[in-house]
Amino acid sequence: MSSKTVVIGGGIVGLSCAYMLMKKGHEVTVIDKSDISDNTSFGNAGLVSPFEEPPLSRPGIITSTLKLMLKNQSPLLINGISPKIIKWLWQFAKNANEQRLKRTLILFEKYGEITMNHYEQMAKEFEFDFHQTGVAMVYTDMESFKNDSKECETHPYKEVWDNRKTKEMAPCVNEKVVGSIFLKRNAHLNPAMLMTNFVTYLKEKGVKFILNTQIINFEFQNGKAKKALSKDQSFEADNFIISTGSDVSLSRKTGVDLMLTPAKGYSITFKMDKKLKPKTALLFKDQFIGFIPRSDSVRITSKLELGNHDYSYKMSRFESILNTLKPFVEEFEIKEPKYWTGFRPLTPNDIPLFGRDENYDNILHANGLGWLGITFAPAIGDLVSKLIDKDIENKKSDDVLLFSGFYQGC
Ligand SMILES: Cc1cc2nc3c(=O)[nH]c(=O)nc-3n(C[C@H](O)[C@H](O)[C@H](O)COP(=O)(O)OP(=O)(O)OC[C@H]3O[C@@H](n4cnc5c(N)ncnc54)[C@H](O)[C@@H]3O)c2cc1C
């Protein structure tokens, strides 16, 4: 049955929910406190990398981060310790084990296929520079390269590249790069183009947008939300989706304290000499730096800063990313740079938080996609829209029970 849904938050997750509901014939309104021109879904690396890539909370992560910290190259920075950060870090450490890794990789595989199918369909409907050309994990440390290469010989979707082959595909790297592991099934896209053209496409298909309007609370009646409230307006609907990314203040109004933390990241987008431009998306594995080719530019992304939610930045953070990269790349000019920061809504186990609210069942949460929001947003949009379309409770949804952090004990 067709219903009226208000989606609060027009990042990639909110737009994906709106898209799936619109396709199923529902009336959808997206409300955003901004004008949807520069949220976290715009300035990220744009990797669609659900396959063969381990989650952040994996065995060995703590030792390798400490090693990088000693070399002053760590992407991780903790700005101020609060009880919530301590709890988050504790959960992160607890989840960095082999058993969790195995489970997460299987889940990523399952929901990655759903995502890829949707992106393939969406690419037929509007342009976002989508390339299913794989992602190369670039190594600068011989020991970790040798270790990770072991299982590749028999792996159908991984290929080991030596320095020569890596340089052929990424002329910007130098001889200090020991090699790379090419993950064949992953993809990349231009996130700002995706977001801009997605909004235009949804408007054309009848989705309404109410911008520059912050939802601050709900009006509740008989265990349901009746209206979403801004400072001076109210919006009535049958269902409400909260997809507010790293800002969880609205979710708290339902009595839920989502176990996620804003994790600040940085990107530099610039024009690069064509001769040095990578031919495929690169992820410098030992440094946690993305280097992504785009039709008219390249984008470098990095850093994971916990403990604040402040969009301002110091240029020294960008310089530190470039200095970390410098020993492993040829010298290149950074032409017409654009500097950007955004916040990943990061859960401690890389598992998203989605499903019906336990107190108000016509409120649905769609959040916590962390460093993989572009990757999994279409899958989450698909799953959340199904709950509404088929009027399914959490406990009757295998997908919620399997993939939502609400049911993973943290
Ligand atoms: C440097 C960096 C690199 C990244 N690289 C990748 C990558 O390569 N691949 C990948 O898959 N992911 C990547 N990510 C992660 C990805 O960008 C995020 O997971 C994703 O953008 C989050 O989308 P979202 O819709 O949840 O949140 P957002 O994009 O933050 O959107 C949330 C929206 O909600 C609105 N909002 C908040 N509160 C309210 C309210 N109360 N009322 C109304 N509106 C509200 C905000 O204005 C905002 O527009 C990266 C992130 C960073 C920072």
The ligand as an SDF file (V2000), in Angstrom:
LIG
                    3D

 53 58  0  0  0  0  0  0  0  0999 V2000
   37.3350   11.6390    3.7750 C   0  0  0  0  0  0  0  0  0  0  0  0
   36.2150   10.6400    3.5810 C   0  0  0  0  0  0  0  0  0  0  0  0
   36.3410    9.6610    2.6160 C   0  0  0  0  0  0  0  0  0  0  0  0
   35.3250    8.7210    2.4370 C   0  0  0  0  0  0  0  0  0  0  0  0
   35.4460    7.8130    1.4270 N   0  0  0  0  0  0  0  0  0  0  0  0
   34.4540    6.9160    1.2230 C   0  0  0  0  0  0  0  0  0  0  0  0
   34.5550    5.9710    0.1610 C   0  0  0  0  0  0  0  0  0  0  0  0
   35.5010    5.9740   -0.6120 O   0  0  0  0  0  0  0  0  0  0  0  0
   33.5650    5.0510    0.0200 N   0  0  0  0  0  0  0  0  0  0  0  0
   32.4950    5.0140    0.8490 C   0  0  0  0  0  0  0  0  0  0  0  0
   31.6670    4.1130    0.7020 O   0  0  0  0  0  0  0  0  0  0  0  0
   32.3520    5.9240    1.8480 N   0  0  0  0  0  0  0  0  0  0  0  0
   33.3020    6.8750    2.0450 C   0  0  0  0  0  0  0  0  0  0  0  0
   33.1930    7.7830    3.0530 N   0  0  0  0  0  0  0  0  0  0  0  0
   32.0300    7.6980    3.9450 C   0  0  0  0  0  0  0  0  0  0  0  0
   30.7950    8.3500    3.3350 C   0  0  0  0  0  0  0  0  0  0  0  0
   31.1170    9.6200    2.8250 O   0  0  0  0  0  0  0  0  0  0  0  0
   29.7160    8.4830    4.4300 C   0  0  0  0  0  0  0  0  0  0  0  0
   29.4970    7.2350    5.0420 O   0  0  0  0  0  0  0  0  0  0  0  0
   28.3950    8.9190    3.8240 C   0  0  0  0  0  0  0  0  0  0  0  0
   28.5580   10.0820    3.0510 O   0  0  0  0  0  0  0  0  0  0  0  0
   27.3760    9.1760    4.9330 C   0  0  0  0  0  0  0  0  0  0  0  0
   26.1740    9.4820    4.3120 O   0  0  0  0  0  0  0  0  0  0  0  0
   24.9070    9.8510    5.1700 P   0  0  0  0  0  0  0  0  0  0  0  0
   23.7880   10.0320    4.2230 O   0  0  0  0  0  0  0  0  0  0  0  0
   24.7520    8.8820    6.2880 O   0  0  0  0  0  0  0  0  0  0  0  0
   25.2970   11.2490    5.8730 O   0  0  0  0  0  0  0  0  0  0  0  0
   25.5360   12.7140    5.2980 P   0  0  0  0  0  0  0  0  0  0  0  0
   26.0900   12.6930    3.9380 O   0  0  0  0  0  0  0  0  0  0  0  0
   26.2950   13.4300    6.3580 O   0  0  0  0  0  0  0  0  0  0  0  0
   24.0770   13.3260    5.2110 O   0  0  0  0  0  0  0  0  0  0  0  0
   23.3190   13.5800    6.3620 C   0  0  0  0  0  0  0  0  0  0  0  0
   22.3830   14.7510    6.0490 C   0  0  0  0  0  0  0  0  0  0  0  0
   21.4910   14.9160    7.1480 O   0  0  0  0  0  0  0  0  0  0  0  0
   21.2540   16.3050    7.3330 C   0  0  0  0  0  0  0  0  0  0  0  0
   20.7670   16.4770    8.6990 N   0  0  0  0  0  0  0  0  0  0  0  0
   21.3980   16.1570    9.8710 C   0  0  0  0  0  0  0  0  0  0  0  0
   20.6050   16.4200   10.9210 N   0  0  0  0  0  0  0  0  0  0  0  0
   19.4450   16.9070   10.4160 C   0  0  0  0  0  0  0  0  0  0  0  0
   18.2300   17.3470   11.0070 C   0  0  0  0  0  0  0  0  0  0  0  0
   18.0520   17.2980   12.3320 N   0  0  0  0  0  0  0  0  0  0  0  0
   17.2310   17.8190   10.2050 N   0  0  0  0  0  0  0  0  0  0  0  0
   17.4120   17.8490    8.8470 C   0  0  0  0  0  0  0  0  0  0  0  0
   18.5470   17.4310    8.2380 N   0  0  0  0  0  0  0  0  0  0  0  0
   19.5340   16.9580    9.0020 C   0  0  0  0  0  0  0  0  0  0  0  0
   22.6070   16.9380    7.0450 C   0  0  0  0  0  0  0  0  0  0  0  0
   22.4720   18.3060    6.6920 O   0  0  0  0  0  0  0  0  0  0  0  0
   23.1120   16.0900    5.8870 C   0  0  0  0  0  0  0  0  0  0  0  0
   22.7820   16.6560    4.6410 O   0  0  0  0  0  0  0  0  0  0  0  0
   34.1780    8.7450    3.2610 C   0  0  0  0  0  0  0  0  0  0  0  0
   34.0470    9.7530    4.2170 C   0  0  0  0  0  0  0  0  0  0  0  0
   35.0450   10.7000    4.3920 C   0  0  0  0  0  0  0  0  0  0  0  0
   34.8790   11.7680    5.4220 C   0  0  0  0  0  0  0  0  0  0  0  0
  1  2  1  0
  2  3  1  0
  2 52  2  0
  3  4  2  0
  4  5  1  0
  4 50  1  0
  5  6  2  0
  6  7  1  0
  6 13  1  0
  7  8  2  0
  7  9  1  0
  9 10  1  0
 10 11  2  0
 10 12  1  0
 12 13  2  0
 13 14  1  0
 14 15  1  0
 14 50  1  0
 15 16  1  0
 16 17  1  0
 16 18  1  0
 18 19  1  0
 18 20  1  0
 20 21  1  0
 20 22  1  0
 22 23  1  0
 23 24  1  0
 24 25  2  0
 24 26  1  0
 24 27  1  0
 27 28  1  0
 28 29  2  0
 28 30  1  0
 28 31  1  0
 31 32  1  0
 32 33  1  0
 33 34  1  0
 33 48  1  0
 34 35  1  0
 35 36  1  0
 35 46  1  0
 36 37  1  0
 36 45  1  0
 37 38  2  0
 38 39  1  0
 39 40  1  0
 39 45  2  0
 40 41  1  0
 40 42  2  0
 42 43  1  0
 43 44  2  0
 44 45  1  0
 46 47  1  0
 46 48  1  0
 48 49  1  0
 50 51  2  0
 51 52  1  0
 52 53  1  0
M  END
$$$$
